[in-house]
Amino acid sequence: MAQYKKKPVKKKNSKKRKTKKQMESQKLTMHLSGMLGLLLAITAIGKFGIVGAFLANVVRLLVGDTYQVFLSFCLLMLIGMTAYGKFPTLKKNYYWGVGLIYGGVILIGSIRLFNHINIHHAYLNYIIKFIQQDINNGLVKTPVGGGGLGATLLTLIYPALSNWGAWLLAIAALVAGVIITFNLPIKAVLTSFFGATEYAANVMEDTTRSAVEASAQKMSNLNQTYQAQRGKIADELFERDFEVKAEHPQNAETQSDATVANAQAQNVVPIEPESTDDDNPFTAGQHTHQPVAPDDATTSNFVMPEIVVPKSTNEPETVQTIVAPGFDGQARSVDPSTGEILSDASQASSTTQSTDTNSPFGTSQWTADDFETEMDWPNDWNQSAESNPTSYTEPQAKSENQEPSMAEQTEAMFGTNKTTNSMKDDLQADVHADQLLKEPDEVASVVSATPDPDTSKDEHGAAISHVDLIRDARQHQQSQHQTQATSYHSTPEMAVDANGFNQQVQDENYQLPPVSLLTKTGSADQSKEQNQLAEKSRVLQQTLESFNIKATVEKVVLGPTITQYEIKPAVGVKVSKITNLADDLAMALAAKSLRIEAPIPGKSLVGIEVANNQQATVGFRNMYETVGVNRKNLLEVPIGKSVAGDIVKMDLTKMPHLLIAGSTGSGKSVAINTILASILLQVKPSEVRLMLVDPKKVELSIYNDIPHLITPVVSEPRKAAAALKKVVAEMDHRFDQLSEMGVRNIDGYNKAIREHNQQTPDTQLMKMPYLVVIIDELADLMMTVSGEVEPAIVRIAQLGRAAGIHLIVATQRPSVDVITGLIKANVPSRMAFAVGSGTDSRTILDSNGAEKLLGRGDMLFKPIGENSGERVQGAFMSDDDVEKLTNYIRQQGTAQYDESMEVTDADLKAMDSDNGSSGDSSSALDEIWDDALDFASIEGEVSASMMQRHFRIGYNRAARLVDDMEDQGVLGTATGGKRRPVLMNKEQWYAKQQH
């Protein structure tokens, strides 16, 4: 039998081939998906409407600020998918390369963002907050860097590699992406890189060598020209002088002076060899100008301007003398220029006076402030002074029983070889904080040094010096700047609440801090700047003439940080022609920074402000000793010096609120410290109360526990919002008190309280203290709790002045989302420090200028009512001085916080519940609600278009009205495009509301 072989059975493929119909269906799906994706991508890129902004924010949550680049790449892919019905296929190296490049870009974006806002943790949480804020506001505005992907990468990289490591990794990703994308050989890339580096080094070397050779040749030519010109002038002067002497020997000297004056009239300036400075670029070219005849002159002759330089502060200043030399009660002649008392009438023409070289005081006189704050007097001095007040002051012949004079006792105690400065240094080393101040009566008994009480004492009983014989007593008191304030004692009745804070501040024994606690700052050496002022003025005028601008330099003012040249343009010269030459003038003067103020307010001049090469520091103690304690205007504080060296002060009661803005490190925190220190040096806790908000937790924490604070320094944003709400409530409470008293502001209230206390001594009412609220960083509050902070700030700024509440707001991010329009409109006074761009400057000052500032306290101060900012160099106060001041104040008394103003957990919960209830509450009913109910009852079925036509309102308002009726149960739900049925009439709805 034949055997049949089994045929091999082919295994069927488990995958079924798609039919043509399925392939066409899949292709159609790809077409439709591509078209839909194109529509969504275009909507997100253009940010069209609410949907576009929402889609853009969703993509920004993923890739950050480069979302438009990402969407553009997706757009190209979607176009291919729409056209061909399938997803485009690319080589793998393109995907990897573009991915690395894009990853490096978003990583760099995240690094820049978080470095700018100074945050180095919880990156992803901040990105989500920023995106959520923009989604709620319907905006695409807040910078988010590299989005969620960038924040995630930075979260993984920053702990291991820190900031610089993240930068290097991002750059490496960019380079690797370019190499992978274009399939570049690594060896060729490295070879090209090193070749380019070598070429750049060679070019730099050749350029440097050529510049050095050219400079050497130029200096040699200048030196030869100078020597030839000097020799020529010397020969001419010698020949003319020889001729004059030969003809008229008796008039030789007069004729020689006339020759020199003639040479100067021809712009030929003979210069001594010792004054030559070949290294100075401004004096090097001074000797190359040839004398020009008047007929051949093409430019106007340079006239030396008025030069104003500040006085040196290194010399010791005599504030108030202890013993007037030669003052024995007899008639003496006084020199009107110096105020010195001459020995007799025959010496009235002499302006000098001999001093006792053996005196331990030397020629430098001690001040009354030194005796009050730095010397610990022996007990026997005080006792003898109290028992016999004239024993130390009567400069008469000493009897056997008379006690020795003060100078002799000091000489016996300290020795005759010590100078005043060494004595003061020795005394300061042993003085304790509790011995810095003496009682006024005790000091007055020692300091008094004049025999006639009718002519030698002022209205306060303080001793005056011999200089006061030609001064008015009031002017003398202002010039001495005494830091010892008069003692104010109040005995309020405990049952009376008139201080505005439900708490009575006890400060009867409080003593104002002495300014001697702080450190003095010596003046900087600006001699080089002074020597260059004349030459720079000439260069400035010649530069303007080279651009066909006729102008003259009228005045030069050397300030601490800048030098201001006052330019007077000729008739017919446009001011804009000068302002457009800022860069050219800066190059001609070799200036680090140059700013043009055109015109100077109140003058028909143009100010050109040039940065000094050597900047002088304005010391806070030096400045405060000049102005002194102001007990009349408690909130008038000095902030710095102007260009002319005048001290600039601000009065918070007139401002009435202040906005401080500038980039990091420009001097904002130091300015806040100087303002606070000025207030603390001249007010008591019962007169001014402080609330400090410091989200950074490091700037204002040093002021904790001082008795002036109404609440501890607030650091958390949510607590800051609650604290500001409490200030608003306190402001309303103060207005109620003003209304009950029948006055308009805090000054009228305190005046009424003073009159009441004088009329009824038995019942003493407390005055209403000022309240100063200082916010150190507004940007952090606006980023987290802007909904609560902004309304509170605006309301305080609008109404706080009359109630004695003043606001100082500082921020390092002067953008429109931080300094909003409402805040800017209600805070009229501005203090702008150095910023990075003109946009930020316009946000602060409404004009450019702050971007040209130098930093380190250089500011533009624009108080209320001024059209332009004033250039001011802020005073410097070190952290050690702030610590010394606060430690001294803490020794005067403990903190007296107001419990009603402190933020508790219950306040935070109440604020959260208010926010939640406000978000869930329905919107207010429309004003035509009753008419809409009647119309719905008549029609039986209504729609938004029916409401729109019947009431002649807009569609949006009609749609909201229909939605409100549905929420209230008046209408049923919509079914497709049909009208909504009416479920109840007007009477039924009102009955429901009553139940």
MARKETI-149936 format. One record per residue (C-alpha): residue in one letter; x, y, z. Coordinates in steps of 0.25 Angstrom, whole numbers, plus 5000, padded with zeros to 4 digits. Layout:
residues N
AXYZ...
***
This chain:
residues 995
M500050005000A500550134996Q500850235008Y500350365007K501250475012K500550585020K500650725014P501250825024V500250915029K500551065029K500351135042K499451245041N499951385045S499251425058K499251565054K498151595044R498451695033K497651825034T496651835023K496651955014K495452005021Q496152005034M497352065029E496552185023S495852195036Q497152205043K497652305033L496452385035T496552385050M498052435048H497552545039L496452595049S497452585061G498452665054M497452775050L496952775064G498352785070L498652895060L497452975065L497852955079A499352995077I498953115069T497953155080A499053135091I500153205083G499253335081K498653325095F497253345088G496253365099I496053295112V496253155105G497553205099A498053255112F497753125119L498353045108A499653125109N499653115124V499552965123V500752955113R501553055122L501352965134L502052865126V503152935118G503153075124D503353215117T503853135104Y502453085102Q502253155089V503553095083F503052955088L501652975082S502353025069F503052895068C501852815071L501152905060L502052855050M501852705054L500352725054I500452795040G501152665035M500052575042T498952655036A499552655022Y499952505021G499052435031K500252385039F501252435050P502452485043T503752395045L505052455048K506452395051K506752365065N507952465066Y506952575063Y506052535075W507252515084G507952645080V506752735080G506352675093L507652705100I507652845094Y506252875099G506652815113G507752905114V506953025110I505852995120L506852965131I507553105129G506153165130S505853105143I507253145148R507053285144L505653295150F505953245164N507253315165H506553445162I505453425173N506553365182I505853235185H506553095186H505552995190A504152945186Y504352985172L503152905166N502252965177Y502553105173I502353075158I500953015161K500653135170F501053235158I500253155148Q499053145157Q499053295159D499053325144I497953225142N497053295152N497353425147G497253385132L498653435129V499953375123K500853475130T501653415142P503053365138V503153215141G504553185135G504653045130G503253005136G503052875143L504152795135G505152905138A504852905152T504852755153L506252755147L506752865156T506152795168L507052675165I508352745161Y508352865171P508652785184A509752705177L510452815168S509852945174N509653065165W510953065157G510852915154A509452935149W509953035139L511152955134L510152835132A509252915124I510352975115A510852825114A509452785109L509352895099V510752855093A510452715093G509052735087V509752815075I510752705073I509752595073T508752665064F509752695053N510552575055L511852655057P513152575059I513552605073K515052605069A514752715058V513952795068L515052795079T516052825068S515252945063F515052995077F516452995081G516853055068A515853175070T516353195084E517853205079Y517453295068A516653385078A517853385087N518753425076V517853535071M517753595086E519253585087D519553665074T518453765078T519053785092R520453805086S519953905076A519253985087V520453985096E521354035085A520354135080S520154185095A521654195097Q521854265084K520754365087M521254385101S522654415096N522054515086L521254585096N522554595105Q523354655094T522254755090Y522054795105Q523554815107A523654895094Q522454975098R522955005112G524355045107K523755135097I522855205107A524055215117D524955275106E523855385102L523655415117F525155425119E525355515107R524255605110D524655615125F526055645121E525655755111V524755825122K525855815132A526755885123E525855995119H525056015132P525755945144Q524756005154N523555945147A524155815144E523255735154T521955795149Q522255775135S522555635137D521255605144A520555675132T521255585122V520755465130A519355515130N519455535115A519955395113Q518755345121A517755425113Q518255345100N517955215107V519455185110V519555125124P520955115129I521054995138E522154955148P522954825146E522454775160S520954775156T521154695143D520454555144D520754475131D519854365136N518654455137P517854445124F517254585127T518554655130A519354585120G518654665108Q518654795115H519954845111T519754815096H518854935093Q519555045085P519255195088V518255235078A518155375073P516755445075D516555465060D516855315057A515955255068T514955155064T514355125078S514055205090N515055225101F514855135113V514455215126M514755145139P513455105145E513055125160I513554995167V512854955180V513554845188P513154785201K513854815214S514654715221T514154645233N515454595238E515654715247P515054715261E513854795262T513654875275V512154865279Q512154935292T513354985300I513554955315V514355075319A514455205311P515955245310G516155385316F514755395320D514755465333G513555555333Q514255675328A513955745315R514755675303S514955705289V514355595280D514855555266P513655555257S514255455247T514555345257G513855385270E515155385278I515255475290L516555555290S517355585302D517055745302A516555855293S517955875287Q517955735281A516655755274S517355745260S517955605264T517255485260T518055385268Q518055345282S519055275290T518655145298D519255075310T520154965304N520154895317S518654875318P518154735316F517154785306G518154845297T517554935286S516454835283Q515254865292W514354765298T512854765295A511654765305D511254635298D512554575302F512354605316E510954555316T511154425310E512654385311M513154435324D512854365337W513054475347P513554445361N512554455372D513254565380W513254655367N511754635367Q511554665381S512354785381A511754835369E510354825376S510754885388N511555005382P511055025367T512055135365S513255065370Y513755015356T513255125348E513755255354P515055285348Q515555375358A516755375367K516755255375S516855265390E517455165400N516155095402Q515655095388E515554965381P516454955368S515854975355M515354875345A516554875336E517554855348Q516754745353T516654675340E518154695338A518454635352M517554515349F517954485334G519354545333T519754665325N520354585313K519054525308T518254585297T516754595296N516654485287S517454385295M516654425307K515354395301D515854265296D516354225310L514954265315Q514154195305A514854065308D514354065322V512954125321H511754025322A510454035315D509754075328Q510654195330L510554265317L509554365321K509554455333E508354535339P508254665332D508354745346E509654665349V510254695336A509854845336S510454865349V511854825344V511754885330S511355015334A512555115331T512055255331P511955355343D510755445338P509455365337D508755475330T509755475318S510455335318K509255245319D508155205308E506755185311H506955035314G508055075324A509155005317A510555065317I511055135305S512455175300H513055305297V512655295282D511255315286L511555465289I511355495274R510255385272D508755385275A508455285286R507455215277Q508355195266H509455145275Q508555045281Q508254995267S509654985263Q510054905275H509054795272Q508954745286T508554595286Q507954605301A506454615300T505654675310S504954585320Y503454565318H502654495330S501254455329T500354395339P499154345332E497954295339M497854145337A496354145334V496554245322D496754175309A497154285299N498454235294G497754165282F498354025285N497553975297Q498853985305Q499654085312V501154095309Q501954125321D503254205318E503354305329N504854265332Y505154245317Q506454315313L506754345298P507954265293P509154355291V509754365277S511154335283L510754185282L510954185267T512254185260K512754315253T513254305238G514454385233S514354465221A514954395208D516154455201Q515554525188S516754615185K516954545172E515554575168Q515654725172N516954735164Q516254685151L514954765152A515554885144E516154795133K514854715132S514054845131R514954885119V514754745112L513254755114Q513154885108Q514054855096T513254725094L511954795093E512554895083S513054785075F511654745073N511254885069I510654915083K510955045089A510955035104T511755075116V512055005129E511555105140K511755025152V512354895157V511854825170L512754705175G511754615183P512054485191T511754395179I511554485167T512054615162Q510954705155Y511354795144E510354905142I510354945127K509755065121P509355055107A509355165097V508055225092G507455145082V508055015086K507054895088V507154825101S506954695094K508254715086I509054705099T508254585105N508454505093L509954515095A510054445108D510854325102D511854425095L512054505107A512354385116M513354335106A514054475106L514054485121A514454335123A513254325133K512754195139S511354255138L510754385133R509354435135I508754565129E507654645137A507054735127P506754835132I507154845147P505854875154G505755025157K506955065149S507155095134L508254995134V508554855129G509154765140I510154655135E510454565147V511754485146A512154365155N513354395164N514554305163Q514654305178Q513354305185A513154365199T512354295210V511254375217G511354325231F510054325239R510654375252N511354485245M510054525238Y509154515250E510054595259T509954705249V508454715249G508254665263V506954615270N505654675265R504654665277K503754765269N503454675257L503654535262L503554465248E504554565241V505754475239P507054495230I507354405219G508654445213K509354565206S509054635193V510054655182A510454795188G510654725202D509354775208I508654675217V507354625211K506254605221M504854545219D503554565228L502654445228T501554525233K501554605220M501954495210P501054415216H501454285211L502754235204L503054135193I504554085193A504953995181G506253955175S507053825171T507753735181G508953805188S508653945184G508353995198K506953975202S507153905215V508154005219A507254115216I506154045225N507154035236T507554175236I506054225236L505754135248A507054175255S506654325253I505254295259L505854215271L506854325274Q505754435276V504454375280K503954295292P503154165291S501854245295E502054345284V502254255272R501854105271L502454015260M501953895252L503053825244V502753715233D503953645229P503653525220K505153495218K505253475233V506753525234E506653675231L505753735243S505853625253I506953695261Y505853795265N505053695272D504753715287I504953865287P503853945294H503454025282L502853905275I501353885275T501553735271P502653645269V503353655255V502353575246S503153485236E502053385231P501253445219R499853395224K500153465238A500553585230A499253595223A498453575236A499353675243L499053785232K497553755234K497753785249V498453915245V497153945236A496253915248E497154005257M497054115247D495554105247H495554115262R496454235262F495454305253D494354275263Q495254345274L495554465265S494054475262E493654475276M494654575280G494254665268V495554675261R496054645247N497454585250I498454525260D499054665262G497754725266Y497454605275N498754615283K498554765284A497154745290I497754645300R498854745304E497854845307H496954745315N498154705323Q498554855326Q497054885330T496854755338P498154705345D497454605352T497054525340Q498154505330L497854455316M498954385308K499254445294M499054365281P500354315277Y500754305262L500854165256V501854135245V501654005237I502953955230I502853845220D504253805215E503853715203L502553735197A502853635185D502753515194L501453565200M500853595186M501253455181T500553375192V499453465198S499253575189G497753565190E497753605205V499053695205E498753785193P497353835198A497953855212I499153935207V498254025198R497254055209I498354095219A499054175208Q497654245205L497254275220G498454255229R499054395229A497954465237A497954355247G499454355249I499754225242H500854235232L501354125222I502754095217V502753985206A504053925200T504253825189Q505353775181R504553745169P503853865163S502953805153V501553835150D500953715157V501653755170I501453905170T500053905164G499354025159L498554035172I499754035181K500554125172A499454225172N499254235187V500754235191P501154365185S502654375191R503654295184M505154255187A505754185175F507054115176A507854045165V507053965156G507353875143S506553945133G505854075129T504453995130D504753975145S505054115147R503854165140T503054065149I503554135161L503754285157D502954295144S504254335137N505554285134G506854305142A506854195153E507554105143K508754205143L508954195158L510254135164G509754055175R510254055190G509254155194D509154245182M507654275180L506654365174F505754425184K504454475179P503554525191I502054565189G501854685180E503154675173N503254665158S504654595157G505454515167E506654575174R507954505174V508354465188Q509454385194G508854305205A509554295219F510254165223M509954095236S510653965239D509953845245D510853865258D510254005260V508853945259E509153845269K509753945279L508554035277T507553925279N508253865291Y508253995298I506854015295R506553875301Q507253915314Q506254035315G505053945316T504453815312A503553805300Q502053845302Y501253775291D499853805289E499053675290S497953725281M498953745270E499653615271V499253505260T498753375266D498353245260A496953275262D497153405253L497753315242K496653215243A495653325242M496353385230D496353245223S494853225226D494553365221N495253335208G494553205207S493153255209S493453375200G493853275189D492553195190S491553305192S490653335180S490853465173A489953585176L488553575169D488353665157E487553795160I486553755150W486253625157D484853655161D484453695147A485153565142L484353485151D483053545146F483453525132A483753375134S482453355141I481653415129E482453335119G482553205125E483853175118V485053265116S486453265110A487653365111S487253425097M485853455101M486353525114Q487353605105R486253645095H485253675105F486053755115R487053815104I488253775112G489553705107Y489653555105N490653535116R489753595126A488553525121A489253385122R489653425137L488253455140V487753325135D488853245142D488453315155M487053285153E487453135151D488253135164Q487153195172G486153085167V485353185159L485653115145G485952975142T487152915135A487352935120T487052825111G487852835098G487452965091K486052975097R485653085106R485653065122P484353035129V483953125140L483753045153M483253155163N482753295162K483153425169E482253405181Q482753265183W484153305182Y484053415193A483253315202K484453215200Q485453325204Q484653355217H484753205222
***
